[in-house]
Amino acid sequence: MAADTGAAAVPRGGDRRRWFGLVAISVAVALIIVDSTIVNVAVPYVVSDLDLTSSQVQWVQESYTLVFAATLLIWGTVADRIGRRRMLLIGVVVFVLASVLAALVGSGTALIGARIVQGFGGAMILPTTLSLINAGFQGRERGIAFAVWGSTIGGMVAVGPLLGGWLTTSFSWRWAFGINLPIGLLIVAGVALFVDESRSSRRERIDLVGAVLSAVTFAALAFGLIEGRTYGWWAVTKPFELGPWTWASGPSPVAVAFAVTLVAGATFVVRTLRRTAAGRPTLFRFDLFGIRSFRNGNVAAMIVSLGEFGIVLSLPLWLQNVIGYTAFQTGLVLLGLAVGSFAASGLVAVLSSRLAPPQIVRIGIVAEIVGVAALGFVIGPSTSWGAVVPCLFVYGFGVGLATAQLTGVVLVDVPVERSGEGSGLQSTARQIGSALGIAVLGTVLFTSAGARLDSGLAGLGVPESGRTAVVDAVVESAGGAIPALSRDPRTAPAAAVAEQAFSDATRYAAFTAAGFLVLGLLATFSLGGSGGPAGAGGPGGAGAGRHRPGYADRPDADAPAVT
């Protein structure tokens, strides 16, 4: 994979070397995706071993997510300046060292600290992998490379729970973090051997104030979207604990977070526009939004992300708490998604010679819609894995097509020397879309589960106080209380109602996710797609990276900012 100085990247060292480099880059993506899903499986074991409080449990998961979402744009832009391979290597080293620390900790506070450092490392890795692919591949090969990258993400979302279940049950939850050490060493060796350095010709100082404003904006937005259902959108409905400090009354911390988002975001935009006009360094230049494929592609990617992985939130809960599968068995079922995603990457080479990337994106999203909607129809208290796996395969197949090709469409007209900047914003758009999707789908899942359960218990003649206790137990535990209700003969009838209610809620969440994907499909029609196959000079085609019509045709396109 090749260096660039603002022009198109020209491969050197042979095709085989570049493809080996792609393997190393894809494994780097797999590292952060698998880790996030493994941790979700390992949390119950961590709680037991370290005696975590409920607040610490929350921050073990959320600290990583918030840092990751907040700094994607920063590290993507920095990578353009200091070198994308260098940033990828730094990110992998930071992530692995933090993982080793997490595997060795003896307290919840130390684990949260390690997860924060992991968030920085993960945010360094994700956009840099995108920018390296954008800089190192052209034409039809770029579409294939993005397909491998996208299928890795889709597949690892499903493989993570399986690996996590095996490691935590057969060995220790500490191996859920420790496994990152050997994987990280392989990545470092592969990147060092097969990936050439790539950086922008721009030599500007980093806008530190802009970086802080960006981080505050996206961290506050992600927190608000993720935690709105927990703490209340406007007024406090549950005390918010941060160390020894408790927020128990008044306006919700979520409402305050949204206010911070507006103030910090507006300040960032105004400041960036003024500094750009004055020719001073900025974290991000808004002229990228003048590129039609970049602007419309990011909108489409954000909408698609609302529903793309939403079912992964509710399906494992339903499989374990209603169907009765173990974490490992749940991982086996979710392998259907991984197999479908990897199968899609093998088909991209054929499709890319016949269809334009936006058309491949639409095929993928249609497959996602079919798979998710089918899940909505088959889910029930007695559904077998045989009915679920084919739906997940179709869904995973769609993810493998849509995620990768949509990423390629977003970046196809972005100048190579600004690949990190564009990749950082694209990754941030997807992350915010995912957070919003989780907020909406989580609300649909737990609100409808509570309502259906309360109605069913009323039909059994359970008094209001009893209904409230059962509903609260089931909803607060995300369905985890259902197996205990089933084991007690006195509460077995209530357990049956709870199983039906949680199944119905999971179905509603699936249909909601399918609805978001329909909106995402409609959004892709703003991308065009009649320009021919990728190898024929259309988006991502042979001309991509050399003549970029959405960008280079503007007279000021390549004018560097004045330091």
N, C-alpha and C positions, 0 to 999 in steps of 0.2 A: 504494500500500500504506500502511496507516494506523498511526498511533500508538496506544498503549494505555496506560492507567493502571491496569491490573488488571482492567478490564472487557473485554468483547468488542471486537474491532477493528471499526470501521465504515468501509468503503471510502469514499474521497473522490477527487475528481478524475476520475471516470469509469472504466468498465471497461477502456477501451483503455489508459489510463495504467498501471493495475495489471498488465495482461498484459505491457506493455513492461517493467515492473519485474521480472516473473517471468523474462523473457528474460535480463535483466542478471544476476539471481541464478543462473540455470541456467548461464550462461557462466562465472560465478565458480566454480561446482562443476567445470565442465569444465576450468578452468585447472589445478586441483590434480590431477585424475584423469589428464589427458593428460600432465602433467609427469612423474608417477611412472612411467608406462609408457614415455614417450620416453626417460627416463634409462636404463631397463633395456636398450633397444636401443642407446643411445649408448655404454654402458660400454666395450665393446671398443676403440672409437676413442679414448676418453679415456685408457685404459691405454697405448695406443701413443704418444699425443701427450705425455702428462705423465709417462710412465715410472712408473706407480703400482706400489707393492708390493701383494702379495696382501692384506695387512692394510688398506691404504688403499682398495683396491677394495671390500672388505666394508663399510668405514665410510662410503664414499660413498653406499651404498644404505641401510645400517642407521641411520645418524645421523638421517636424515630421518624414518624410520619410528618410531624410539623417541621422538623429541621430539613428533611428531605424535600418537601414541597417548597419551603421558603428559599432554598439556596440553589435550585436547579438553574435558574436564569443566570445567577452570579457565576457559577463554575463553568457553564457553557461559554460565556463571554471571555472569562479568564483563559480558558483553554485555547481560544483563538490567538491570544497574545503570547502565552508562554510555551505553546506547543501542545497539540491534542494527545499525542502519545504520552508525553510527560505527565499531563493531567490524569490520563487514564491510569498510569502506573502509580501515581501518588494516591489516587482514589482507592485503588485496590489495596495498597499497603495500609492506608488509614483504616479501611474497612476490616481488613484481616486482623490488624493489631487490636482494634476495638472488639472484634469477635473473640479473640483469645482472652482479652480482659473480661468479657462477659462470661466466658466459660469458667473463669477462675474466681469470680466474685463471691463474697460471703454475705452480702446484704442487698436489700432491695435498692437502696440509694446508689450503691456502686453499680448495680446493673442498669439503672436508669442513666447514669453518667456514661456508661459504655454504649448504650443505645443512642444517645445523643451524638457521640463521636461516629458511630456507624451511619447515622443519618447524613453527616457531612461527607463521609466516604461514598455512600450510595449516590448522593447528588453529584459528586464529581464524576462518577462512572457513567450514569445513564446518558446524559446529553453528549458526552464525549464519544461514546460508541457510535451514536448517530452521525456526528460530524465527521468521524473517521471514515465511515462508509460513504457518506456523501462526497468526501474529498477523494476517496480512493477508487471508486467505481463509476463507470459511465454507461449510458445506454441501457441495453437489455440486461447487462450484468448488474447494474445498480438495482433494478427491480428484483432480480434473483437474490442479491445480497440482502436487501431489505426484507425479502420473504423469509430468509433464514433467521434474521434478527427478530422479526415479528412472531414467527412460529416458536422461537425459543421462549419468548415471553408467554405466549399462550400455553405452551406445553408445560413450562415450569410452574405456572400457577396451579396446575393439576398435580404435577410430580411432587411439589413441595410438601403437601400434607401426607403423602405416602411415605416419603423419606423421613419426615418429621415423626410420624407415628412409629416407624420402625426404630429410629434412633432413640427416641425417648422411652419406648417400652422395652426394648432389648438391651439398652445400655444406660444412658442417663440423659436428662435434658441438657446437660452441659455439652454433649456432643452435637446438639442442634446448632451450637455456636462453634464448637471446635472443628467441625467438618469443613469450615471455611478456610482453615489454615492450609491443608494440602491442595484444595481447589485454587486458592489464591496463589500459591507457589507455581502451579501449572500455568495460570493466567500470566503471571509476570514473565515466566520463561517464554511463553508463546508470543506475547506482545513484543518482548525484547528481540526475539529472533525473526519474527515475520512481519512486523508492522513498522513502516518507516515513519519518521516524524513528519508532521503536517502542521503548519501554522500560518497565520495571516501576515501580510507584509506591513500591516499597521503597527506602529510602535507608540502606543499611547499609555499614559498612566491609567491605573484602575480608578474609577470614580467610586471612592469608598463611601461617600455620603449616599450616593445613588444605590450602592449595594445594600446599605443598612435599610434605607427606605423600602427597597424591593423586598428584602427579607421580612421586615415587619408587616408589609402589606399582605404577602402571601401566607405567612404563618398565621396571622390573625384571621384571614379568610378561611384557611383550611380548618383552624380550630372551631370557628363558628359553624361551619357546615357540618363537621363531624359530630360536634357535641351539642347542637341545638336541641335534639330530642331528649338528651340526658338532663341538661341543666335548665331548659326552658328557653324559648326564643326571645322573650321580652322580660319576664320576671323570673326570679329564682324558683325553681320547682324542686331542686335537690342541692344541698350544700356542695360547693366547689372547694376541694381541698388541695392545697399546694404546700407540701411540707407541714410546718406548724400553723400555717395561716389558713383560715376557713372563711369562705364567702357564703353566707347563709341567708341573706335577705336583700331586698331592694332590686334594682335592675339586674337582669341575668348577665353573667360574664360573657355570654354569647352576644348579647346586644352590644355590650361594650366593645367586644372584638370586632363586630361589624362596623362600629363607629370608627375604631382605629384603622380599619381597612380603608374606609372612605377618605379619612384625613391623610393617612400616609400615602395611599395610592394617588390621590389628587396632587399632593405635594411632589411625588415622584414624577408624574406626567408633566406638570408645569415646569419643574426644574429641568427635566430632560429636554423639553422643547426649547427652553431658553438657552441652555448650554449648547445644544446643537446649532441654534441660530448664531451663536457667538463663536462657533468653531472650537468649542472646548470638549474635552473627553467626556463621554457618557457611558453608562453601563449598557444601554440599549438605544439604538436609533430607530425612531418610528417610521423611517422611510421604507423599512421592510414591509410595512403594511400596504405600501403602494404596489406591491407585487400581488397580482390577483390570486395566483395559486396559493401563495403563502397566507394571505388574509382569509380567503374563503375556506382553504384547507384547514386552518386552525379552528375556525368556527365549526366546521363539520366534525373535526376530531373531538372537540370538546363535547358536542352533542352526543356523538356515538359513545364516548366514554361514560356518559350518564348511565347507559344501560349495558355496556359491553361486559363488565365483570360483576354486575350487580347480583347475578344469580349465585355467584361464588360466595357471597355473604350469607345467603339464607339456606342454600342447599345442604352444606355440611351440618348445619344445626338440625335440619329436618331429618337427615339420614341417621344421625347419631341419637337424637332425643325422641324421635317418633318411630323410625324403623328399627332402631336398636343396634345399629352397626357400631363397631369400634372405630377409633381414629384410623387404624390401618385399613380396615375394610372400606371406610369412606374414601380413603386415598385410592384404593383399587377402583372404586366406581368412577372417581374423577379422572382416572387415567383415560377414559373415553374421550375427554376433552383434549388431553395431550396428544393422543393418537391422531385425532382429527386435525389438530393444528399442525403437526409434523407432516401429515399427508398433504395438506394444502401447499406446503413449501415445495414439495415435489412436483406439483401441478403448475406452479407459477411459470416455470421455464417454457411450458407449452402455451399457456394462456398469453404470456407477454409477447409472443411472436404474432399473435392474432388480434389482441385487444389492447386498447389504451388503458393505462393504470386506473383512471377513474371508473372505467367500466368493470375492471376486476374488483375494485373496491365495492361497487354496487352488488356484484355477485356475492361477495363475501358477506356483506351486511344482510342481504336477503337470506343467506344460509343461517346467519345468526338469529334472525327473526324467526325463521321456521323452527330452529332448534329450541330456542327459549319458549316460544309459544307452545310447542309440543310438550315441553316439560310442564307447562301450566295445565295442560289437559290430562296428563298421566299421573300427576302427583296426588297421593291419597294416603290414608293411614296404613294400607296394606299393599302398597305398590312394591313390586320387586325390582331388583337391580336391572333385570333384563329389559324393562321398559324405560329405564332412565338412561342407560349407557348409549343407546343409539341416538337419543336426543342430544346428549353431550357431544357425541362424535360430530354430528351435523353442526352444532354450535361451535365446537373447536375448529372445525374445517373453515367456517366463516371467519373466525378470529384470525386464523392463519393467513387468509387472503386479505381481509380488510385492514387489519392493523398495520401490516407491513407496507402495503401499497399506498395507504392513505398517508403514512409517514413520508414515503417517497414523493408523493404529489405535493405535500406541504413544502418540502425542501428543494424540489427540482429546479426552481428558478432563483434560489438564494445563491448569491455569489459564494464560490468555494471558500474565499478568505473569511467569510462571515458565517461559516457552517456552524460553529459552536454557538454563536449568538442566536441563530435561527433555531438550532436544535434545543437550546435551553428554553426558549419561549414555547416551542412545540411541546416539549415534555411538561412544562408548567401548565399549559392549557389542558393537556390530558389529565394531569394530576388534579387540577381543580374540578374538571368535569367528573372524574371518578369520585372525588369527595362529595360533590353535590348529588351524584347518583346514590352514593351510600346513605346520605342524609335522607333523601326522598324514599328510597327503597326500604331503609331501616324503619322509617316512620310508617310506611305502608305495612310492613311485616308485623311490627309489634303492636301498632294501634289496631289493626284488623284482627290480630290474634286475641288481643284483650277483649275486643267487642264481641267476637264470635264465642269466645269462652264464657263470657258473662251471660250472653243470651242462652247458651246451651245449659249452663248450670241453673239458670232461672227456670228452664223447662223441666229440670229434675226436681224443682222445688227447694233448692238450696237457698237459705235466707241471704239477705244482702251482705251481712258481715262476713259470712262464710265465702260468698262469691268473691268479695273483695280480696280476702286473704289468698285464695287460690289464684286469682288472676294476677295479683301482685307477685306471687311466688314464681309463676310461670313466665311472666313477662320480664321481671327483673333478672331471672336466670337465663334468659334467651332460650327458654324451653328445657333447660337443664333439670328442672324440678319434675318433669313429666315421668321419667323412669321411677323416681321415688314414689310418686302417687300410684303408679301401676303395681308396685310391689306390696303396697298396703291394701288388704282386702276392703278396708273401710273407705278408702278413697279411690278404689279401682274404677267405679262408674265415672267419677270426675276426671280420671286419667283418660278414659276413652273419649270424653268430650274434649279434653285438652288436645289429644292427638288429632282429632278431626279439625279443631279450630286452628292448630298450628299448621296443619296440612293446607287448609283453605288459605291461610295467610301467606304461605309460601307460594301457592298458586297465584294469588293476587300480585305478589312481588314479581313473579315471572312475567305475568301479563303487563305489568307496569314497565319492566325492563324492555319487553318487546315493543311497547309503545314509544319509548325513548329511541330505540333503534330505528323505528319507522321515521321519526323526525330526523334522525341522522341520515337516513337514506335520502330523504327529500333534500336535505342540506347539500348532499354531494352533487346534486344537479347544477349547483352554482360553479362546479369545477370544470364544466365542459365534458370532453371525453370523446369527441368525434374526430380527434386529430390523428387517428391511426394507432397502430400498435407501438409499444414502447421501443421497439427496435427500429421504427420507421421515422424517427424524428419527432414523435409526439412527446407528451410529458414523460420525462424519464427516458427519452429515446436517445439515439446516437448523438444528437446534438446537445444533449443536456450537459452542462458543465462547460461547454465551449461558448455557444451563443445562447444566452438565456433571455428569451423574448420579454418576460415580465419585468426584467430588471435592466438589462444592458441597453435597451432601446431608449431609456431615459437619459437625457444629456448629462445629468449630474450623478449618474449611477455609480461611477467608480471614483468620484472625487473624495479623497481621504479627508477625514476631519483634521483640523489643525490642532496640534498639541499646544 
